[in-house]
Amino acid sequence: MTEKLWDELYEMYGSKAELKLGVIGEDVFNSWAKRVEFLRPEQIREGLKVLYHRKDIWPPEQQEFINICIESTPAPCHKPYTSRKLLPAMKAQKNVVEEQREKLKKMGLLGG
């Protein structure tokens, strides 16, 4: 994945990527590879999208890129648990609330 990431960065920044990030197999590149290996592929894709839209002249520093990847990736979504058994009870509760609201209106304690 790291070589593909480097290719993407090189495509975006040209020779500036090579100047700042080094060449595949050299120390700077190896440092990048070690620092970004914990990122998930979708995080890297999202980070690259951010960089593409920013249109910076120079590639980011290692930590900046990592932060961009982490911050730009949406958290996994989970649907809230709803028990179908509770739905009728919730509807009944709504009816009770409406009844109480009407009583308060008649008593002049609630406007509307």
C-alpha positions, 0 to 999 in steps of 0.5 A, a space after each residue: 500500500 505504501 508504494 501505491 500511496 507514494 505513486 499517488 503523492 508523486 502524481 499529485 506533487 511531481 518531483 517535489 514529492 521525490 524531493 520531500 518524501 524520498 525515493 522508494 526504498 530510501 530512508 525517508 520513504 521507509 520512515 513514511 512507510 512505517 508511520 502510515 502502516 497502521 492506517 486503513 486503506 479507506 483512511 489513506 483514500 480519504 486523506 488523498 482526496 483531501 490533499 487533492 482538493 487542497 491543491 497544495 504545492 508541496 506534499 504534507 509532512 508525515 504527521 500532517 498526512 496522518 492527521 488528515 487521513 484520520 480526521 477526514 475518515 467518517 466514523 463507522 455508522 451504526 443503526 440505533 437498536 430499536 426493539 419492534 416490541 417497544 414500538 406499540 408501547 411508544 405509540 401508546 405513550 405518545 397518545 398519553 402525552 397528547 391527552 395530558 397536553 389537551 387537559 393542560 390546555 383546557 385548564 389554561 396551563 398550556 398555551 397553543 
